Amino acid sequence: MAFLRHGEFGDVAPASRLLSLLLCLSLSPLGARGSGDSAAGLLPPYDGLYHSGVRAYFAEDWDQAAEMIEKSLSTRAELLRTRRLCHDSCATEGALSRLDRLGGSLWELAVWGGLQRRAECLSYCLRGKVAPAALAPVSMETLQDFHSKTPYNYLQVTYYKLNRMDRAAAAAHTFYVSNPSHLEMRNNLQKYRRMKGVKEEAFQDRESEKHWALYDSAMQAEGSSNWLQAAKDWRECVNETLATTDKCRAQCAGEGLPPDTHQSEPTEGLYERVAVLSLYLLSCRQSCVSLVAIRPGRISPMEDFLPFLLEHLHLAEFKAGLLQEAVSSVRALLLFTPEDQDSLSNLQIYLQTLGGDVADSSEPREDISHYVTRSLAEKELLYFASENLGFNFTDPDLWTPENIIPQSLREARRAEREELNNRE
């Protein structure tokens, strides 16, 4: 479907069409926190398991603490996987392919009908696998614990008390990777390394992110001028980064909303409440760009991470003699920065080297093209809301074209970029 620019709302009320566009991009089902136990075979609330484990920890019931905290970790991982699978399987439900031909109330009815079908698909998919109580957002404190790997801090002590030192070392290492300034855990790791019987392979990150492992491998291959291996690793790193970003985006409806979005002012109407919720969902999905670009143990993300990967990819492919692939990759990079002179010069070199029809057939990667189109559509709505509704949106990308940003916000955007450049 075509996304409309500011002021191009035709014969449909602006608020109504804006809401519908927001919903097209953002709608996902939200569960309601229940009080009963999970039905047999359905995933239970992982926060309940975690809290049971923490209570057992402070009661020094080490076996129970280990069991409950481990269950909370595995249950959360399965919940995230299930959300992602349901999100993918329902992606085509309620497809809105002919909206541009409709006008007035028919346009809005088509939007709401399509959204209802997709919501029903998602709800049906999740209800068959997840207990109702497990679908509701958990507290921000619990989310923060899992994001900071706090469960592994508890597990490190618990397994130490149970004299299971290999597991204690793995838990300590997993926590320390995300918290490298934690001096006590660093000391604990040194003690585990000196312990007799604790093998080196025990020191593994139980939640290692594959795209960062590929990143390190690609950098190493580049350093040794192994260009074929570098090209392979960079390509897999790009693929894994896209997949990790999509996994993050699929979780936003379940875990990406601040608590105050579930409470509305009594004076707010349906349109206002749904619009606010939809904007938070879109903002969360945009923030996945930053989350995926933060190395474990770091605070700040790598700026324009995906363009950075594509730049290394096309150079490695060229040096490895993979010229057609290099053309496709540099054209993908130009989707982010179409006026970048270095990339344009590289493209000309690649095309001249290839020559003929072969060069013309090397189009940008379809998944990158989709990524850019989707991102720009979301940014356009979020910037519109920022300018007209006072919504607070922080753009995670430096590559965002200026024409997407409203005139009134461009100066502030330029000031942010200049401040960032001065820091560098």
Contacts in CASP RR format, 6 or more apart in sequence:
PFRMAT RR
TARGET T0000
AUTHOR 0000-0000-0000
METHOD contacts of the structure
MODEL  1
MAFLRHGEFGDVAPASRLLSLLLCLSLSPLGARGSGDSAAGLLPPYDGLY
HSGVRAYFAEDWDQAAEMIEKSLSTRAELLRTRRLCHDSCATEGALSRLD
RLGGSLWELAVWGGLQRRAECLSYCLRGKVAPAALAPVSMETLQDFHSKT
PYNYLQVTYYKLNRMDRAAAAAHTFYVSNPSHLEMRNNLQKYRRMKGVKE
EAFQDRESEKHWALYDSAMQAEGSSNWLQAAKDWRECVNETLATTDKCRA
QCAGEGLPPDTHQSEPTEGLYERVAVLSLYLLSCRQSCVSLVAIRPGRIS
PMEDFLPFLLEHLHLAEFKAGLLQEAVSSVRALLLFTPEDQDSLSNLQIY
LQTLGGDVADSSEPREDISHYVTRSLAEKELLYFASENLGFNFTDPDLWT
PENIIPQSLREARRAEREELNNRE
1 24 0 8 1.000
1 96 0 8 1.000
1 97 0 8 1.000
1 99 0 8 1.000
1 100 0 8 1.000
2 100 0 8 1.000
3 21 0 8 1.000
3 377 0 8 1.000
3 380 0 8 1.000
3 381 0 8 1.000
4 17 0 8 1.000
4 21 0 8 1.000
5 380 0 8 1.000
6 380 0 8 1.000
6 384 0 8 1.000
6 406 0 8 1.000
7 14 0 8 1.000
9 17 0 8 1.000
9 18 0 8 1.000
10 17 0 8 1.000
11 103 0 8 1.000
11 104 0 8 1.000
12 103 0 8 1.000
12 104 0 8 1.000
12 107 0 8 1.000
12 108 0 8 1.000
15 271 0 8 1.000
15 275 0 8 1.000
16 108 0 8 1.000
16 271 0 8 1.000
17 107 0 8 1.000
17 108 0 8 1.000
18 275 0 8 1.000
18 381 0 8 1.000
18 384 0 8 1.000
19 271 0 8 1.000
19 274 0 8 1.000
19 275 0 8 1.000
19 278 0 8 1.000
20 107 0 8 1.000
20 108 0 8 1.000
20 111 0 8 1.000
20 112 0 8 1.000
21 381 0 8 1.000
22 274 0 8 1.000
22 275 0 8 1.000
22 278 0 8 1.000
22 279 0 8 1.000
22 282 0 8 1.000
22 381 0 8 1.000
23 111 0 8 1.000
23 115 0 8 1.000
23 274 0 8 1.000
23 278 0 8 1.000
24 96 0 8 1.000
24 111 0 8 1.000
24 115 0 8 1.000
25 278 0 8 1.000
25 281 0 8 1.000
25 282 0 8 1.000
25 377 0 8 1.000
25 378 0 8 1.000
25 381 0 8 1.000
26 253 0 8 1.000
26 277 0 8 1.000
26 278 0 8 1.000
26 279 0 8 1.000
26 281 0 8 1.000
26 282 0 8 1.000
26 285 0 8 1.000
27 115 0 8 1.000
27 118 0 8 1.000
27 119 0 8 1.000
27 278 0 8 1.000
27 281 0 8 1.000
28 87 0 8 1.000
28 119 0 8 1.000
28 122 0 8 1.000
28 252 0 8 1.000
28 253 0 8 1.000
28 254 0 8 1.000
28 281 0 8 1.000
29 119 0 8 1.000
29 122 0 8 1.000
29 123 0 8 1.000
29 126 0 8 1.000
29 135 0 8 1.000
29 253 0 8 1.000
30 135 0 8 1.000
30 136 0 8 1.000
30 137 0 8 1.000
30 253 0 8 1.000
30 254 0 8 1.000
30 257 0 8 1.000
31 132 0 8 1.000
31 135 0 8 1.000
31 136 0 8 1.000
32 132 0 8 1.000
32 135 0 8 1.000
32 136 0 8 1.000
33 133 0 8 1.000
33 136 0 8 1.000
34 132 0 8 1.000
34 133 0 8 1.000
34 136 0 8 1.000
35 133 0 8 1.000
36 133 0 8 1.000
37 44 0 8 1.000
38 44 0 8 1.000
38 45 0 8 1.000
38 131 0 8 1.000
38 133 0 8 1.000
38 134 0 8 1.000
39 131 0 8 1.000
42 128 0 8 1.000
42 129 0 8 1.000
42 130 0 8 1.000
42 131 0 8 1.000
42 134 0 8 1.000
43 75 0 8 1.000
43 78 0 8 1.000
43 79 0 8 1.000
43 82 0 8 1.000
43 129 0 8 1.000
43 130 0 8 1.000
43 131 0 8 1.000
43 134 0 8 1.000
44 75 0 8 1.000
44 131 0 8 1.000
44 133 0 8 1.000
44 134 0 8 1.000
45 131 0 8 1.000
45 133 0 8 1.000
45 134 0 8 1.000
45 136 0 8 1.000
45 138 0 8 1.000
46 71 0 8 1.000
46 72 0 8 1.000
46 73 0 8 1.000
46 75 0 8 1.000
46 76 0 8 1.000
46 79 0 8 1.000
46 134 0 8 1.000
46 138 0 8 1.000
47 72 0 8 1.000
47 138 0 8 1.000
47 139 0 8 1.000
47 142 0 8 1.000
48 72 0 8 1.000
49 68 0 8 1.000
49 69 0 8 1.000
49 71 0 8 1.000
49 72 0 8 1.000
49 75 0 8 1.000
50 68 0 8 1.000
50 69 0 8 1.000
50 72 0 8 1.000
50 142 0 8 1.000
50 145 0 8 1.000
50 146 0 8 1.000
50 151 0 8 1.000
51 142 0 8 1.000
52 64 0 8 1.000
52 68 0 8 1.000
53 64 0 8 1.000
53 65 0 8 1.000
53 67 0 8 1.000
53 68 0 8 1.000
53 69 0 8 1.000
53 72 0 8 1.000
53 154 0 8 1.000
54 65 0 8 1.000
54 69 0 8 1.000
54 154 0 8 1.000
56 62 0 8 1.000
56 64 0 8 1.000
56 65 0 8 1.000
56 68 0 8 1.000
57 65 0 8 1.000
57 69 0 8 1.000
57 154 0 8 1.000
57 157 0 8 1.000
57 158 0 8 1.000
60 161 0 8 1.000
62 158 0 8 1.000
62 161 0 8 1.000
62 162 0 8 1.000
63 162 0 8 1.000
65 154 0 8 1.000
65 158 0 8 1.000
66 155 0 8 1.000
66 158 0 8 1.000
66 159 0 8 1.000
66 162 0 8 1.000
69 151 0 8 1.000
69 154 0 8 1.000
69 155 0 8 1.000
69 158 0 8 1.000
70 155 0 8 1.000
72 151 0 8 1.000
73 151 0 8 1.000
75 134 0 8 1.000
76 146 0 8 1.000
79 130 0 8 1.000
79 134 0 8 1.000
80 247 0 8 1.000
80 250 0 8 1.000
80 251 0 8 1.000
82 126 0 8 1.000
82 129 0 8 1.000
82 130 0 8 1.000
83 126 0 8 1.000
83 250 0 8 1.000
83 251 0 8 1.000
83 254 0 8 1.000
84 246 0 8 1.000
84 247 0 8 1.000
84 250 0 8 1.000
84 251 0 8 1.000
85 125 0 8 1.000
86 122 0 8 1.000
86 125 0 8 1.000
86 126 0 8 1.000
86 129 0 8 1.000
87 122 0 8 1.000
87 250 0 8 1.000
88 250 0 8 1.000
89 121 0 8 1.000
89 125 0 8 1.000
90 118 0 8 1.000
90 121 0 8 1.000
90 122 0 8 1.000
90 125 0 8 1.000
93 114 0 8 1.000
93 117 0 8 1.000
93 118 0 8 1.000
93 120 0 8 1.000
93 121 0 8 1.000
93 122 0 8 1.000
94 113 0 8 1.000
94 114 0 8 1.000
94 115 0 8 1.000
94 117 0 8 1.000
94 118 0 8 1.000
95 114 0 8 1.000
96 110 0 8 1.000
96 111 0 8 1.000
96 114 0 8 1.000
98 110 0 8 1.000
99 107 0 8 1.000
99 110 0 8 1.000
99 111 0 8 1.000
102 110 0 8 1.000
126 135 0 8 1.000
135 254 0 8 1.000
137 254 0 8 1.000
137 255 0 8 1.000
137 256 0 8 1.000
137 257 0 8 1.000
137 259 0 8 1.000
137 262 0 8 1.000
138 255 0 8 1.000
139 259 0 8 1.000
140 258 0 8 1.000
140 259 0 8 1.000
143 255 0 8 1.000
144 150 0 8 1.000
145 151 0 8 1.000
148 178 0 8 1.000
148 179 0 8 1.000
149 174 0 8 1.000
149 175 0 8 1.000
149 177 0 8 1.000
149 178 0 8 1.000
149 179 0 8 1.000
149 207 0 8 1.000
150 175 0 8 1.000
152 171 0 8 1.000
152 172 0 8 1.000
152 174 0 8 1.000
152 175 0 8 1.000
152 206 0 8 1.000
153 171 0 8 1.000
153 175 0 8 1.000
153 185 0 8 1.000
155 167 0 8 1.000
155 168 0 8 1.000
155 171 0 8 1.000
156 168 0 8 1.000
156 171 0 8 1.000
156 172 0 8 1.000
156 175 0 8 1.000
156 185 0 8 1.000
156 188 0 8 1.000
157 168 0 8 1.000
158 168 0 8 1.000
159 165 0 8 1.000
159 167 0 8 1.000
159 168 0 8 1.000
159 171 0 8 1.000
160 168 0 8 1.000
165 192 0 8 1.000
165 195 0 8 1.000
165 197 0 8 1.000
165 198 0 8 1.000
165 202 0 8 1.000
166 198 0 8 1.000
166 199 0 8 1.000
166 202 0 8 1.000
167 202 0 8 1.000
168 192 0 8 1.000
169 189 0 8 1.000
169 192 0 8 1.000
169 193 0 8 1.000
169 198 0 8 1.000
169 202 0 8 1.000
169 203 0 8 1.000
170 202 0 8 1.000
170 203 0 8 1.000
170 204 0 8 1.000
170 206 0 8 1.000
171 206 0 8 1.000
172 185 0 8 1.000
172 188 0 8 1.000
172 189 0 8 1.000
172 192 0 8 1.000
173 189 0 8 1.000
173 202 0 8 1.000
173 203 0 8 1.000
173 204 0 8 1.000
173 205 0 8 1.000
174 204 0 8 1.000
174 205 0 8 1.000
174 206 0 8 1.000
174 207 0 8 1.000
175 182 0 8 1.000
175 185 0 8 1.000
176 182 0 8 1.000
176 185 0 8 1.000
176 186 0 8 1.000
176 189 0 8 1.000
177 205 0 8 1.000
177 208 0 8 1.000
177 296 0 8 1.000
177 297 0 8 1.000
178 296 0 8 1.000
178 297 0 8 1.000
179 185 0 8 1.000
179 297 0 8 1.000
180 186 0 8 1.000
180 297 0 8 1.000
189 203 0 8 1.000
192 198 0 8 1.000
192 202 0 8 1.000
192 203 0 8 1.000
193 203 0 8 1.000
205 296 0 8 1.000
208 296 0 8 1.000
209 244 0 8 1.000
209 296 0 8 1.000
210 240 0 8 1.000
210 244 0 8 1.000
211 237 0 8 1.000
211 240 0 8 1.000
211 241 0 8 1.000
211 244 0 8 1.000
211 292 0 8 1.000
212 295 0 8 1.000
212 296 0 8 1.000
214 233 0 8 1.000
214 234 0 8 1.000
214 236 0 8 1.000
214 237 0 8 1.000
214 240 0 8 1.000
215 233 0 8 1.000
215 237 0 8 1.000
215 309 0 8 1.000
217 229 0 8 1.000
217 233 0 8 1.000
218 230 0 8 1.000
218 233 0 8 1.000
218 234 0 8 1.000
218 237 0 8 1.000
218 312 0 8 1.000
218 316 0 8 1.000
221 227 0 8 1.000
221 229 0 8 1.000
221 230 0 8 1.000
221 233 0 8 1.000
221 316 0 8 1.000
222 230 0 8 1.000
222 312 0 8 1.000
222 316 0 8 1.000
227 316 0 8 1.000
227 319 0 8 1.000
227 320 0 8 1.000
227 321 0 8 1.000
228 320 0 8 1.000
230 312 0 8 1.000
230 316 0 8 1.000
230 320 0 8 1.000
231 313 0 8 1.000
231 316 0 8 1.000
231 317 0 8 1.000
231 320 0 8 1.000
231 322 0 8 1.000
231 325 0 8 1.000
234 309 0 8 1.000
234 312 0 8 1.000
234 313 0 8 1.000
234 316 0 8 1.000
235 313 0 8 1.000
235 317 0 8 1.000
235 325 0 8 1.000
237 309 0 8 1.000
238 306 0 8 1.000
238 309 0 8 1.000
238 310 0 8 1.000
238 313 0 8 1.000
241 292 0 8 1.000
241 305 0 8 1.000
241 306 0 8 1.000
241 309 0 8 1.000
242 306 0 8 1.000
242 367 0 8 1.000
242 368 0 8 1.000
242 371 0 8 1.000
244 292 0 8 1.000
245 288 0 8 1.000
245 289 0 8 1.000
245 292 0 8 1.000
245 371 0 8 1.000
248 285 0 8 1.000
248 288 0 8 1.000
248 291 0 8 1.000
248 292 0 8 1.000
249 284 0 8 1.000
249 285 0 8 1.000
249 288 0 8 1.000
252 281 0 8 1.000
252 284 0 8 1.000
252 285 0 8 1.000
252 288 0 8 1.000
253 281 0 8 1.000
256 280 0 8 1.000
256 281 0 8 1.000
256 284 0 8 1.000
257 277 0 8 1.000
257 280 0 8 1.000
257 281 0 8 1.000
257 284 0 8 1.000
258 280 0 8 1.000
261 276 0 8 1.000
261 277 0 8 1.000
261 280 0 8 1.000
264 272 0 8 1.000
264 273 0 8 1.000
264 276 0 8 1.000
268 276 0 8 1.000
275 385 0 8 1.000
275 389 0 8 1.000
276 391 0 8 1.000
279 381 0 8 1.000
279 382 0 8 1.000
279 385 0 8 1.000
279 389 0 8 1.000
279 391 0 8 1.000
279 393 0 8 1.000
282 378 0 8 1.000
282 381 0 8 1.000
282 382 0 8 1.000
283 382 0 8 1.000
283 391 0 8 1.000
283 393 0 8 1.000
285 378 0 8 1.000
286 375 0 8 1.000
286 378 0 8 1.000
286 379 0 8 1.000
286 382 0 8 1.000
286 393 0 8 1.000
286 395 0 8 1.000
286 396 0 8 1.000
287 394 0 8 1.000
287 396 0 8 1.000
289 301 0 8 1.000
289 305 0 8 1.000
289 306 0 8 1.000
289 375 0 8 1.000
289 396 0 8 1.000
289 397 0 8 1.000
290 301 0 8 1.000
290 396 0 8 1.000
291 301 0 8 1.000
292 301 0 8 1.000
292 305 0 8 1.000
293 301 0 8 1.000
293 302 0 8 1.000
293 303 0 8 1.000
293 305 0 8 1.000
294 300 0 8 1.000
294 301 0 8 1.000
294 302 0 8 1.000
295 302 0 8 1.000
301 396 0 8 1.000
302 308 0 8 1.000
303 398 0 8 1.000
303 420 0 8 1.000
304 336 0 8 1.000
304 397 0 8 1.000
304 398 0 8 1.000
304 399 0 8 1.000
306 336 0 8 1.000
306 368 0 8 1.000
306 371 0 8 1.000
307 333 0 8 1.000
307 336 0 8 1.000
307 337 0 8 1.000
307 399 0 8 1.000
310 329 0 8 1.000
310 330 0 8 1.000
310 332 0 8 1.000
310 333 0 8 1.000
310 336 0 8 1.000
310 368 0 8 1.000
311 333 0 8 1.000
311 343 0 8 1.000
313 329 0 8 1.000
314 326 0 8 1.000
314 329 0 8 1.000
314 330 0 8 1.000
314 333 0 8 1.000
314 346 0 8 1.000
314 350 0 8 1.000
315 326 0 8 1.000
315 346 0 8 1.000
317 323 0 8 1.000
317 325 0 8 1.000
317 326 0 8 1.000
317 329 0 8 1.000
318 326 0 8 1.000
318 346 0 8 1.000
318 349 0 8 1.000
318 350 0 8 1.000
323 350 0 8 1.000
323 353 0 8 1.000
323 354 0 8 1.000
324 354 0 8 1.000
324 358 0 8 1.000
324 359 0 8 1.000
324 361 0 8 1.000
324 362 0 8 1.000
325 362 0 8 1.000
326 350 0 8 1.000
327 347 0 8 1.000
327 350 0 8 1.000
327 351 0 8 1.000
327 354 0 8 1.000
327 359 0 8 1.000
327 362 0 8 1.000
328 362 0 8 1.000
328 363 0 8 1.000
328 364 0 8 1.000
328 365 0 8 1.000
329 365 0 8 1.000
330 343 0 8 1.000
330 346 0 8 1.000
330 347 0 8 1.000
330 350 0 8 1.000
331 347 0 8 1.000
331 362 0 8 1.000
331 363 0 8 1.000
331 364 0 8 1.000
332 364 0 8 1.000
332 365 0 8 1.000
332 368 0 8 1.000
332 369 0 8 1.000
333 340 0 8 1.000
333 343 0 8 1.000
334 340 0 8 1.000
334 343 0 8 1.000
334 344 0 8 1.000
334 347 0 8 1.000
334 364 0 8 1.000
335 364 0 8 1.000
335 368 0 8 1.000
335 369 0 8 1.000
335 372 0 8 1.000
336 372 0 8 1.000
336 399 0 8 1.000
337 343 0 8 1.000
337 399 0 8 1.000
350 359 0 8 1.000
351 359 0 8 1.000
354 362 0 8 1.000
375 397 0 8 1.000
376 400 0 8 1.000
376 401 0 8 1.000
376 404 0 8 1.000
379 395 0 8 1.000
379 400 0 8 1.000
379 404 0 8 1.000
380 404 0 8 1.000
382 391 0 8 1.000
382 393 0 8 1.000
382 395 0 8 1.000
383 393 0 8 1.000
383 395 0 8 1.000
383 404 0 8 1.000
383 405 0 8 1.000
383 406 0 8 1.000
383 409 0 8 1.000
384 406 0 8 1.000
385 391 0 8 1.000
385 393 0 8 1.000
386 392 0 8 1.000
386 393 0 8 1.000
386 406 0 8 1.000
386 409 0 8 1.000
387 406 0 8 1.000
387 408 0 8 1.000
387 409 0 8 1.000
395 405 0 8 1.000
395 413 0 8 1.000
398 417 0 8 1.000
398 420 0 8 1.000
402 410 0 8 1.000
402 413 0 8 1.000
405 413 0 8 1.000
END
